[in-house]
Amino acid sequence: MNTKNILLLVLSFVLFDSVQAQTVDYDKVVLPPEHRAKDFEDYLVQLAWNNQPDVKILANELNIAQKEVTLEKQEWHNNITASVNFNEVNLSYILFWQDQTVQNDLFVPFPIWNIGASINLGTFTNRPLKKQIAEQKVIIADHRINQRKLNVRQIVLGRYHSHLNSIEVFKTRTQATDDSYDSYIITGQKFENGEIGFDDFNASSMSYFSSKEAQIMAKNDVMQSKILLEEMIGISLEDAEKRAPKSIRKK
């Protein structure tokens, strides 16, 4: 083996180990109920996961899939048929034997009855396949839960940070509105005193009302982003802040 091949082999092992090391831990994507969140963001994700109805549906689907595997493991019992067949000829001999006058001369052939069992040959070929299908359904249901975990985390964190950003924008718009209002008042006084013309006063007025409109829109964005976040967590943001452990509550 030449040096180039050795390097390629080493590189393939390194890449394989890297991929293995990057396997997603879904218990960190959404913390299990028994784990305490390390920050307010993880707490919101955990809260959303516990309160989303579709998450409960996925959990029920996984439970059903697991029970179907159990049923498939026991299905072969249903394909076994047992039977008991009484031999009518032999039975007639037994009844005839009740006559004491002929007991000594009567020969009773056996068996008096036959016991049999049968099994569908398809059981040996179909049952393993059905069992594999049921097991794959469990895996699929589990993957759906993990996919939903990624989805819930992405949506909750995205909406939470969007809400925080909207609050900052509202603060900025409010400050700009206050500043433009002060300018508008001063400009109005100067206009009344004849110190400036109408165009200057009108420009100041337009600037103030434009800032005020932007502030109103920013406030609406705060409320809308809050509503979208609460849609995911299932309770009001204020209640979430109160229920959160003291160590991770918003300052």
C-alpha positions in Angstrom: 0.0 0.0 0.0 1.5 3.3 -1.0 1.6 6.5 1.0 -1.4 8.1 -0.8 -3.6 5.1 -0.1 -2.6 5.1 3.6 -3.4 8.8 3.9 -6.8 8.3 2.3 -7.5 5.4 4.7 -6.6 7.5 7.7 -8.7 10.4 6.4 -11.7 8.1 6.0 -11.4 6.9 9.6 -11.2 10.5 10.8 -14.2 11.6 8.9 -16.2 8.5 10.1 -15.3 9.3 13.7 -16.3 12.9 13.1 -19.7 11.9 11.8 -20.2 9.5 14.7 -19.3 12.3 17.1 -21.9 14.6 15.6 -24.9 12.4 16.2 -27.8 14.4 17.5 -28.7 14.0 21.2 -32.4 14.7 21.0 -32.7 14.9 24.8 -30.6 18.1 24.5 -32.8 19.4 21.7 -35.8 19.2 24.0 -35.0 18.4 27.6 -37.0 15.6 29.2 -39.6 16.7 31.8 -37.4 15.4 34.7 -34.5 17.6 33.7 -34.3 21.3 34.8 -33.6 23.8 32.0 -30.3 25.6 32.2 -31.7 28.8 30.8 -34.9 30.5 29.9 -34.8 29.5 26.2 -34.5 25.8 27.0 -37.4 26.3 29.5 -39.6 27.7 26.8 -38.7 24.9 24.4 -39.5 22.3 27.1 -42.8 24.1 27.9 -43.8 24.1 24.3 -43.0 20.4 23.9 -45.1 19.5 26.9 -48.1 21.6 25.8 -48.3 21.0 22.1 -51.3 18.6 21.2 -49.6 17.3 18.1 -46.6 16.1 20.3 -49.1 14.0 22.3 -50.5 12.6 19.1 -47.0 11.5 18.0 -46.4 9.9 21.4 -49.6 7.9 21.0 -48.6 6.8 17.5 -45.3 5.6 18.8 -47.1 3.7 21.6 -49.5 2.1 19.0 -46.6 1.1 16.8 -44.8 -0.6 19.8 -47.9 -2.5 20.6 -48.3 -3.6 17.0 -44.8 -5.2 17.3 -46.0 -7.1 20.4 -49.1 -8.3 18.5 -47.0 -9.4 15.6 -44.7 -11.4 17.9 -47.8 -13.3 19.2 -49.6 -13.5 15.9 -48.3 -17.0 15.1 -50.5 -18.4 17.9 -53.5 -17.5 15.8 -52.3 -19.6 12.9 -52.2 -22.9 14.9 -55.4 -24.9 14.6 -56.0 -27.8 17.1 -58.7 -30.5 16.5 -60.2 -33.5 18.3 -61.8 -36.1 16.1 -63.9 -38.9 17.7 -63.7 -42.2 15.7 -67.4 -43.0 15.1 -66.7 -46.7 14.4 -64.6 -47.1 17.5 -67.2 -45.2 19.5 -69.9 -47.5 18.4 -67.9 -50.5 19.6 -67.6 -48.9 23.0 -71.3 -48.4 23.2 -71.9 -51.9 22.1 -69.4 -53.1 24.8 -71.8 -51.9 27.4 -73.8 -55.1 26.7 -72.5 -57.5 29.3 -73.3 -60.5 27.1 -70.8 -59.6 24.5 -68.0 -58.0 26.6 -65.8 -61.1 26.5 -66.0 -61.6 22.8 -65.8 -57.9 21.7 -62.6 -56.4 20.3 -62.3 -52.7 20.6 -59.9 -51.1 18.1 -58.0 -48.0 19.2 -57.7 -45.0 19.1 -61.1 -44.0 20.2 -60.4 -40.3 19.2 -57.7 -38.5 17.2 -56.0 -35.2 18.2 -54.4 -33.1 15.5 -52.8 -29.7 15.0 -52.1 -27.7 11.9 -50.2 -24.5 11.1 -50.4 -22.2 8.1 -47.2 -22.6 6.2 -47.4 -18.9 5.3 -46.7 -18.2 9.0 -43.0 -19.1 8.4 -42.6 -16.7 5.5 -45.0 -13.9 6.2 -44.7 -13.5 10.0 -41.0 -12.4 9.9 -41.8 -9.8 7.2 -44.8 -8.5 9.2 -42.7 -8.3 12.3 -40.1 -6.3 10.4 -42.7 -3.9 9.0 -44.1 -3.4 12.5 -40.6 -2.7 13.9 -40.0 -0.2 11.0 -43.2 1.6 12.0 -41.8 2.0 15.5 -38.6 3.5 14.0 -40.6 5.8 11.8 -42.7 7.0 14.7 -39.6 7.6 16.7 -38.0 9.6 13.9 -41.2 11.7 13.6 -40.9 12.6 17.3 -37.2 13.6 16.8 -38.1 15.7 13.8 -40.8 17.4 15.7 -38.3 18.1 18.5 -36.0 19.9 16.0 -39.0 21.7 14.6 -40.4 22.9 18.0 -37.0 24.1 19.1 -36.4 26.1 15.9 -39.9 27.7 16.0 -39.8 28.5 19.7 -36.3 30.0 19.7 -37.0 31.9 16.5 -40.2 33.4 17.8 -38.7 34.2 21.2 -35.7 36.1 19.6 -38.1 37.8 17.2 -40.1 39.0 20.2 -37.0 40.3 22.0 -35.9 42.0 18.8 -39.3 43.7 18.4 -39.1 45.0 22.0 -35.7 46.6 21.2 -37.1 48.1 18.0 -40.1 49.5 19.9 -37.8 51.1 22.5 -35.8 52.7 19.7 -39.0 53.9 17.9 -40.3 55.3 21.2 -37.0 57.2 21.8 -37.1 58.6 18.3 -40.8 59.6 18.8 -40.0 61.4 22.0 -37.1 63.2 20.4 -39.1 64.2 17.3 -42.0 65.3 19.6 -39.6 67.6 21.5 -38.4 69.0 18.2 -42.0 69.4 17.0 -43.0 71.4 20.2 -39.9 73.7 19.9 -40.5 74.2 16.2 -44.2 75.0 16.8 -43.2 77.7 19.3 -40.7 79.2 16.9 -43.3 79.2 14.1 -45.8 81.0 16.4 -43.1 83.6 17.2 -42.4 84.1 13.5 -38.8 82.8 13.9 -39.2 80.1 11.2 -41.4 79.6 8.2 -44.2 77.2 7.5 -42.0 74.8 5.5 -39.7 74.2 8.5 -42.7 73.8 10.9 -44.4 71.4 8.4 -41.2 69.3 8.0 -40.9 69.0 11.8 -44.6 68.0 12.0 -44.2 65.3 9.3 -41.1 64.0 11.1 -43.0 63.6 14.4 -46.1 62.0 13.0 -43.9 59.6 10.9 -42.0 58.6 14.1 -45.3 58.2 15.9 -46.7 55.9 13.2 -43.5 53.8 13.3 -43.8 53.6 17.1 -47.4 52.3 16.8 -46.3 49.7 14.2 -43.4 48.6 16.4 -45.8 48.2 19.4 -48.0 46.0 17.2 -45.0 43.9 16.2 -44.3 43.4 19.9 -47.8 42.1 20.5 -47.9 39.9 17.4 -44.6 38.3 18.2 -45.7 37.7 21.8 -48.9 36.0 20.5 -47.0 33.8 18.1 -44.6 32.7 20.9 -47.5 32.0 23.3 -49.2 29.9 20.6 -46.2 27.5 20.9 -45.7 27.5 24.7 -49.4 27.2 25.4 -49.5 29.8 28.2 -48.9 33.5 28.5 -45.3 34.7 28.5 -45.9 36.4 31.9 -47.0 33.0 33.4 -44.0 31.3 31.8 -41.7 33.8 33.5 -43.4 33.3 36.8 -43.3 29.5 36.6 -39.7 29.3 35.5 -37.1 28.5 38.2 -35.7 31.7 39.8 -32.2 31.0 38.5 -33.3 31.3 34.9 -36.0 33.9 35.0 -35.7 36.9 32.8 -34.0 39.8 34.5 
